[in-house]
């Protein structure tokens, strides 16, 4: 298969640093191709998604660092006594792939600015660029989870739920040969919101902060803000490791603990099922609305539900999100339609990087 691949930048995972954007859970935004008609509107569009307004200005520095890494690896092989023919070195350079959020590739002018920046870097001027959604498709194709045929295209919806940005796109997959799958856009609909996993973590951090301060007042102990932040960070780590993926809205209470140095003991904080669910509800509502809206659009254009929904990103490990999306798919399915299969990426946020890596490796062939 010919796939798309890329380099995924690491994002902050500290819930106390997460933004809490004002999202409308009943009306997620639809961004149509060609919506940005000027550089100013393009920057406004990027700011809407929480991307730094100077991202295009900072990209050259990031690419120069990447150039240095690639050149170092090539030289390292040479110093180890492995002679690299010029053709092999060229293939290595041409195998560099940059995976970017679809918001950067969705608009022609935004992509023009991105591609021109790539072209300005000598080592990366032949690098391939692709949206995260195609890297995710590559990942799922490689797992063998998709049943594709040459006789008929299969419609899939990609729901990429990153730490901050969530993107929902639809594609048609056509099996051309055993090692090639053709991917085309199913329609011009592109949905995105700032409703990723960071929003859930931020809401839990707020809840934990209130609980810690309340507990301190009950024991008539005044804690410095730095101490409160340390405790909340510890609680957030436990939420991320256990509660985030395990919560199922089944009535279970959850506990986290921290060392209370003020009393030389361990304090255990208990959170009820409803409290945890409230941390998920705003973002889950948006994601479910995005998915069902995309399903309706696919049905209108293609006469049936999509065959697969591919869930990836940091949010893909959430059992509560996956179950909510499955219920949404079932609720919008007509009695005569076959159900859509929701597939979760086992590697979660690494699925995009793994799909990108696979595509980069295929460039060597």
N, C-alpha and C positions, 0 to 999 in steps of 0.2 A: 504494500500500500504506500502511496505517496501521502504524506501527512504533513501537518504544520507543527512547528516546534518553537520553543522560545526560552528565554531567560526570565525567571520570575524574581522580582525584587522582594526582599524580606520586609514585612510590615511589623509595626509595633504590636506586641501582644499584651501590653499592660492595660488592664481594664480601666485603671484610674486615669489613663491618658486618652481613652476613647472619646470620640465626639458623640453627642446625642443629637443628630439632626432632626429637624422638624419634618416628619414624614406624615403623609396622609394615608392611613391604612386602607381607606376605601377607594382610593383613586390613584394607583401607582402611575407614574408618568411614562408616556410613550414617546420615544425620540425617533423621528423618521429621518431617513437618509437625506442628506442635502439640507438639513435644517440650519446649519451654520453658514452664513453667507459672507462673513467677514472675519478678520483676525480677532476683532473685539468680541464678537458673538462666540467665536471659537473658545476664547479664554473664559467667557462667562459659562459656557457649557461645561468646561473642565472644572470650574469652581463649583458648579452645581453638584458634581459627583465627588467633591471633597479632594480633588486632585489639585496640587499646588499650582497657582496661576502661572508660575515661572517654570513649569515642567519642561517646556520645549527649550527654554534657555539653559536649563541644567543638564539636558540630555547629552550635549557634546562632551562634558566632563566625564559623565558616566561611561560613555562609549570609549573615551581615551583610556580609562582604567581597564575596560574590557580588552581593548587592543593590547595593552601591556600584558595582561594575563595570557592571551593567546600566543603572543610572541615569546613569552617566557617558556611556555610549554614546548613550543617548536624548538627553541634553542636548547632546552633541557634534553630533549631526545637526541639532538645533535652532539651535545657534550658527552652523552653516555655511549658514544661510539656508534649510534644508529644514523647512518647517512640517509637523509631524506631527499629523494629526487624532487626536483622542482614541481613536477606534476602532483606529487603527493602533498607537498606543502600547500599548493594552490587549492587542492581538494579540501584540506583542513580549514583553510580560510573560508572557502565557499560553503562549508558546512555550518558556519556560524548562523544561528537563527535567533531572532529576537521576537519573543511573544509579548504582545501588548494588549491591554484592555480593549475591548471592542469599541469603546467610546472614542479611542484615538483613531480607529480605522473606519468607523461608521460614516464619517463625513469626508467628502473628497478633499476639502481644503485642509482639514486637520491632518489627514494622511499625507497630503502634499508636503506639509511642514515637517512631519516625522520622517518621510523618506528623504527629503533634501538634507536633513541633519545626518542621516545615515551615510548619504553619499559624500558628505564632507570629510568623513573619516577614511583615510586611505585603506586601512586594513579591512574595514567593514563595508566598503562601498558595494560589495556584491552579496552582503548578508541578506537573508530572507527575513521578512517580517510577516506576522500572522496574528490574528486575534486569538485570545485565550480559548474561545469556544472550539476552534478547530484542533488545538492541542489536546483538549479534553476528548474530542471525538477520536483522535488518534489513540489516546489511552484506552478507551473502551473497545475500540476495534482490536487492539493488541491483546486485550484480555480474553477475546473470543466470546464476549457476552452478547454481541449483536448478531442476529441471524439475518444475513443479507443475501439477496439473489440478484442475478443479472437480468432477470426478466422484468422486474418492477422495482422502482425506487422506494426507499423506506424513509418516512418522515420522522425526524427526531427533534425534540426540544432540549436544548442545553440550558441548564440552570446552574450558572457558576456563582456560588455563594461564597465570596471571599470574606476576609475580616471586615471590610468596610463596604465595598461595592458589590452589588448583586446585579448580574446581567442575565437576561433571558432572550435567547435567540432560537430560531427554528431553521432546520436544514433538511435537505433531501440527500440520502446516501444511496449511491448506485454502485453495485459490484461490477467492475469492469473485467478484472482477472483475479487470480488468487492472491496477487500481491499489489493490487491497485483498487482503490475505492474512490470514486468521484464524488465530491461534496459540493453542493450548490445551495444557495439561499432558498428557503421555502417561500419567503415573502419579504417585504421591506419593513416588517414590524420589528422594532428593537425596543425592549423595555429594560429600564435600569433604575435602581434606587439605592440610597445609602441605608441599607437595612441588613447588613451582614452580621456576622457573629459578634463583632465588637460592640454592637448595640446591646446585645443580650448581656455581655460581660459588664458593660457600663451600668446597666440597670441593676444588676446584682451588686455591683460595688456600691451603688447608692443605697441599696437596701442594707447591705452589711455595715456601711458607715452609720446609718441611723441606729442600727441595733447595738453597735459597739458604744456609741455615745449614750444611748439609753441605759445600757448596762453600767457604764461608768457613773452616771448620775444616781442610779439606784444604790451603788456602793459608796456614793459620795466621794468619788475619786475623780480628780481633774487630770485628764490626759492631754499632753501636748499634741498639736495637730500632726507633727511628724510621727509620733507613736501611733496615732489613729491610722495614718496612711500605711504604716508598716503592717499593722494588723489586717487592714482591709486588703492589702496586697497578698498577704498570706492566705486569707479567706478566698480571694479571687483565684489563686493558684489551685486551691482544692476544688473550687467550683469548676475550673477548666478541666482538671484531671478526672473528676468523678461525676459530678452532677450534670455537666453540660451534655455529655453523650448518653448518660444513663437515665435522665429524666424522661418519664413516659406518661405523666399526668394520670397516675394510677392511685392517687391518694397517699402515697408514701411521703413521710417527712424526711428531711435531709439534715445532716449535721456537719459542721466544720468546727475545728478547735484552734486555739492559739495559746501560746504561753503568756500568762499574766505575770510578768516580772514584778509588778507592784504588790502582788499577793503570794508570789512564789508558788503558783499553782497553774493548772491547765483549765482554761475556760472553754466550754463547749456551747456553740450557738446553734440553735435549732430553727430550721425554716420549714414552714408548712408547704404542702403541695400547691396551694393556691398562690402563695408568695412566689414560688419558683415559676409557676405558670405565667404569672403576670410579667416576669422578666422576659419571657419568650414571646408573649402575645403580640406586641406591636410589630415586630419583624416577621413573625410567622404569618400574620394576617396579610401583610404586604406581599410576601412571597407566594402565598396561596392564590392571592388575587392576580398576581402576575402570571402564574402558571395557567390558571383557568382562562384568563383572557387570551393567552397565546393559544390554548387549545381551541377556543371558539374561533379564533382567526384561522387556524389550520383547517378546522372543519369547514369553514366558509369557502376557503380557497381550494381544498383538496377533497372535500366530500366525506371525510372520516377523521377520527381522532389520530393523533400521532402514534406510531408503534412503540416508541421508547421516549422516556424522559431521563436524561442523564444528569444526575445530581453530583456536583463536585465542589471543591473549595473547603475552607475551614469549617463551614456550617454543615457539611455533608455528613459529619459524624453524629449529628443530633438525631436521636431516635424520635423525639417529639416532632421535629420538623418533618422527618420522612413520613411518619404516620399521618400527620396533618395533610401533607401533599397527596398521599394516597387517597385519603377521604375526599379531597377536592377533586381528584381525577374521577373517582367513582360517582360523585354527585353530579358532575357535568356530562357523564357518559349516557348516551341514549340507549334504550333497551336493545336496539338492533346492532349496536356497535361492539366490537371486541375491546376489551380493556387495554389501556396503555400500561406498559411495564415501567415502573420506576426503578432505575438502577443507581445504587449509591457507590461512589468511588471509595474503595477500601482505604486508599492512601489519602483521602480527603484533600487537603490543600496541596499535597505533593502531586496530585494527578496531572495538573497542568504541566509541571516541570518534567514529569516522566514522559508525557506525551510529546513534549518538545524535544526531549533527549532522543526519543525514538526517531523522530523526524530528522534530527541532525545526523544521526547514525545512518539513516537511509540515504543521505546525500553522498555518503562515501562510495555507494555502490555504482 
